[in-house]
Amino acid sequence: MRIKRILCPTDLTADSETALRYGVALARAYEAQFIQMYCQNSANGNSDGVPVVPAEVMEQALLKHADQGELKTLGWQSVVYGCDDPGDCITREAAKSGVDLIVMRSRRRPHRAALLGSVAESVCRTAPCPVMVMHSDERDWIKGTGREIGLKRVLVAYDFSDYSELALKLGLLVAQEYQAELHLLHVLPPFSLNETEITWYPLGKEGVYHKAARRLQRVVPDEAHLWCTIKNAISEGQPYREILNYAQRNEIDLVCIGAHGAGFGIQTLFGSNVDRVLRQAPCPVLVARPLRLPRETSNVLVERQTIRNCDAGAPALTATPAA
């Protein structure tokens, strides 16, 4: 996977500064095009239901993290949507623009409010690409002005499903890029390890712990050990609790997790393991999603502001190329 386009939804408040800072830093590191997106309720827009946000407002928010020259180098593009469902708008724009990564912020919310879900959780379920979610009060690995990425430890939650395999591939790419430790965690169901720590088994048979440990050792390619320190861990219990506890104890900088899967998938009204990790993680979370093939796009980098309705097929109202 190569990151060529990064989409960063923002509400233009101080709370969204974290996502902008991470998005710009990653776009700079991967030399990717940066798309800044703003969603506003259609009822608060103009007579056509389209919100009007001056390009200067969005540009000023970005200039806190990059200068004018860098914005042109990154092919900065601002997109404004008028819609009633921001999550749907974000996934549509990501699919339309052939985005490789969505970087967005989620708010810490009380447990009662968490039952209703959030925009970030909605996007993580439906996005056509991986989604990185962060909060404003978590471990920070974008240093200083955002020109140094101090990512040291990456945790991959692995349940042997196809979606956790996507998470592993993403984790390996990130770990290789920044020479970070890769921690691989598999969580067994509660009460799986009820035997004593040292047990004699009949010849050719192993306990669930040993089977899982052997399988976990085989999922990482041999060549990865040449450039990355790999640490495997097996625990038992509720997956989201074990992931959160492990991340806290080991000062993990980034958690990679699959959006679906046998152990970490979308489950009930009360939230999935993924949702709970997103809400409570002490660091940013990278949710692996199958990458849909991008549509053909121009190689010419442009700086523009586009104002769109979220109705299917609605045309862009403005598109002004950079001089």
N, C-alpha and C positions, 0 to 999 in steps of 0.2 A: 504494500500500500504506500502510495506517495501522496502527501498532503499538498494539493495545488490551490484549493480554495477553502477559506475558513469563513463561516457565517457566525456573526456575534449579535444576537438579539439584545436590545437594551431598552430601558424605559426612560433613559436620560436623567435619572436621579443619581444622587451620590452613591446609593446602594449598588448600582450597576457598574461602578468604577472597577470593581474587581474583575468582572468578566472582560471588560474592555482591555484592561492591563494584560491579562493572560492572553487574550485573543491577539493583540498586537505583538506581544513578545513571541508567541508561537508562529505567527505569520512572518515575522522577521527571521526567526530561526530556520523556517522551512522555505523561505522566499515564496510564500504563498500569497495569492490575491486575498484581500480582506474586504468582506462585505458586512457593513454595519446595517442593522435592521431595527426599525421602530414600529411597534404596533399600537394603535389607538382605537378605542371603541368607536364604531361607526357613528353612533348617536352624537358624539362630541366633535364631529368633523364639520365640513362646510355643507352647503345646500345639497351637494351630491353624495353626502355621507363619507367623503374622503378627507382624512385629517391633513392639515397643512403644517408641516414642520420645516422651517427653513433649513437649507443645506448647511448654512453657517452654524446653526445650533449643534448639529451632529458633528460637524467638522471641529468645532471648538472642544467638544468632549474628547475627540480623538487626539487633538493637539497636546493634550496633557501627557500623552504617552508616545507621541511620534511627531517629528517636525514635518513641514510641508514637503520637503524633498522625499522623505520616507513614505509619505502618503502616496505620492506619485509612483514611487518604486513598487509599493505594495498593490498598486492598481486599486486604490480605495474606491469603494462604491457604496453609496447610501441608498437604502430602500425603505420607503414608508408605506405601511399598509393601514387601511381602514377596515376593521373587522370586529366581530364579536367573539371570535375564538382564536386567541393568539397562538395556541399550540398548533392548530390546523394551518394557520398562516405560515408559521415557521417551517413546518414540514413541507408545505407546498413550495416555498421559496428555495429550500434546500434541494428539493428534487428538480425544480426549474433551472437552477443555476449550477447543477452538477457539483454540489458542495461535498467536500471530503471530511469535514469536521465541523460540528456545531459547538461553540463555546458559550455557555450561558450561566447565569447565576440563579440560585434558588434561595428562598427565604427559610430561615428556621421558623417552624410554626408549632403551636400547641398541638397535643395529640388529638384533640377533638377536631381541630381544623384540618389535621393531616388526613382524616378519613375522606375528605372531599377531594383530595389530590391537589396537584399543582400543575402549572404550565410545564415546568421542567420534567416532571414525571410523565406527563402526557406526551411530550416530545420524545422522551426516551423510549416509549412504547412504539412509536410510529415513524420515527425519523428514517430517512433513506441512507444514513451514514452514522458513524460513531458520534456520541455526544459527551462532551466534558462539562460537568456541573460542579460549581464551587459555591461556597458560602463566604461571607465576609469575616467570619470569626474562626478560621481554621488555619492549619499549618501552611505557610506561604513559601513557595520555592521560586518565585520570580523576584530576583534580587534588584535592589536599587532602582534604576531608571527602566528596568525591564530588558536590559541588554545582556543579562546573565541569567541563565536558567540553572538553579542549584538543585536539581532533582537527583536524589541519592538512592532512594529505596522505592521499588514498585511492587505492589502486592496484586497477584492475580488469584481471584476466587475460582477454583476449578472443580467442576462436578462431573467431568467426562462427557458432557453433552456437546453438541455442535456449537452452541452459543458460547460455552466456556472455551471452546477451541478458538473462536474468534477473539475472545478476551486475551487468551494466551499469545496469539500472534501480535495483537496490538501491544501487549506488555513487553514482548521480546523486542519489537521495533523501538519502543521508547527507551527500554533499558540499554539497547545497543547504541542508540543515538547519544545518550548522555552518560554511558558507562556506569549505569546504576545497578545496584543489587536487585535481583529478581526473586521475590518471595512467592512461592506457590503453596496455596492453602486448600486442602480438601476437608470438608466437614462431614463427618459421619452422623447418621441419625442418633438422637438421644438414646442412651443406654446400650449402645453398640459394644462398648468396651467393658462388659461386666465381668470378664475373666480376669484373673490375676495378671500382673505385668509379665511374669515369666511363666509360660505354660508349655507343657509337653504335648505336641500334637502327633496324631498318627502319621506315619510316613507319607509324604506327598500332600499333606493338608496344612493349611495355614489359617490363622484367624483373620477377621475382617480388617484389622489394623494393618497387618503385614501385606495382605492383598492390595489394599489401597496404596500403601507406601510403594510397593513394587510398580504398580500401574503409574503412579505419579512420577516416578523416576524415569519412566520410558517416554513421557509425553514431550519432554524438552529435547530438541535436536542436539546431538553430540557437539556440533561446532559451537553452540551457544556457550559452552563451558570455557571456550578459548578466550572470550572477551567479556564474560559476565559471571559474577558470583551467583550461583543458584542455591537457594535455601528452600527445602521442602518441609511442609508441616502438615500433620494430621491432627484434627481435633474432633470432638463430638458435641452435639447440642443443636441449638437453633442457628442456622447458617448466618443470619444477619448479625446475631450477637457475637458469634465467634469471629466474624470478619472485623467488626468494630473493635472488639477487644484486642485482636491481633494487631490491627493498625495502630491502636493507641500504644500498646506495649512496645512495639518495635519502631515507633516514630516513622511510619510509612508516609511517603510524600504523595503517592498516587495509587488509588485502588482501581483495578480493571475488573469489570464484571460483565457477564452476559445478560442481555435483557430477558431471555427466556432460558429454559433448561430444567432438568429434573430436580435440581436442588435450589436454584436461584431464580425461579421463574415467576411470572405474574400469577397470582393465586386468587385472592378474594377481595371483597369490599374493604377489608381491614388492611389492605396493603400487602405488597409482596416483599420478599427479602431485598430486592433491588430498591424499592421505594424507601424502605427503612434505612438502608445504607446511605442512600442519597440524602435523607433528612438528618442523619446523625453522624456521618463520617467526620473524622478530625482533619481530613485533607480532601482535595478535589477527587472526584470520581469520574472515571472514563467508562461509559457504558457502550459495550460493543454491539454494533448493529450491522447486518449484512449491507455492504456497499452496493447500491444500485448503479448501473452504468450511467455516467453523465451524458447528457445530450451534447451534440456538437456545438462548440462555442468559439467565438473569435479569439485569436491569439493576441489581438491588440488590447492592451490594458487601458481602461478608461476610468475616468473619475466622473461620477455623475450622481444625481439624485433622481430616483424613480419613485413616483407616487402611484400606488395601485389600489384598486378595490380587491377584496378577497373573493368576490364572486368568480366562479369558474369561468375562465376565458376572458376576464376583464382586461382591456389593453392598458399598457403603461400610459399615464397621462403626460409625463415629461421624461425626457432622457437627454441630458446635455453632455456630450463628450468633452473631455478636458482639452484645453487649448494646446 
